Amino acid sequence: MLKGPVHAGWTLLELVVVMVILALLASIASVYVVRRIEDGRRTKALMDLESISQALDQYYADMGSYPTTEEGLEALIVPPSTAGRTPTRWGGPYLKGRQVPIDSWGNPYAYSSDGETYELFSLGKDGRANTADDVRPVDE
């Protein structure tokens, strides 16, 4: 019977191959996790936009118009003090938590209105309006 040297450890090449495989698996997993986090942020923004839209519609039913751009979304929390408005018809606060939410990226929601129509959206990850990552309500 032949007796040869006993192979008791890993070679440097085997360790490098294992490390490369682990690094590849980690990079694939991290891309997936980051994508899921962004999907979650987008979904939260869409839910907030739906909630704010419903509050705006309730405000419209009470006041006969949407808050103006100057009044902003704060009019859903506190009665507007703009001349010509009758806060006695105000039935708010219209948002739960008595505060206007911020979007998933820490920015206020963009809102503008002439009183008859409104535009409402999230500025998205880059925080700038009218870019590809803006999040707008589903019905637009």
Buried (B, 14 or more C-beta within 10 A) or exposed (E): EEEEEEEEEEEEEEEEEEEEEEEEEEEEEEEEEEEEEBEEBBEBBBEBBEBBBEBBEBBBEEBEBBBBEEBBBEBBBEBBEEEEBEEEEBEBBBBEEEEBBEBBBEBBBBBBBEBEEBBBBBBBBEBEEEEEBBBBBEEE
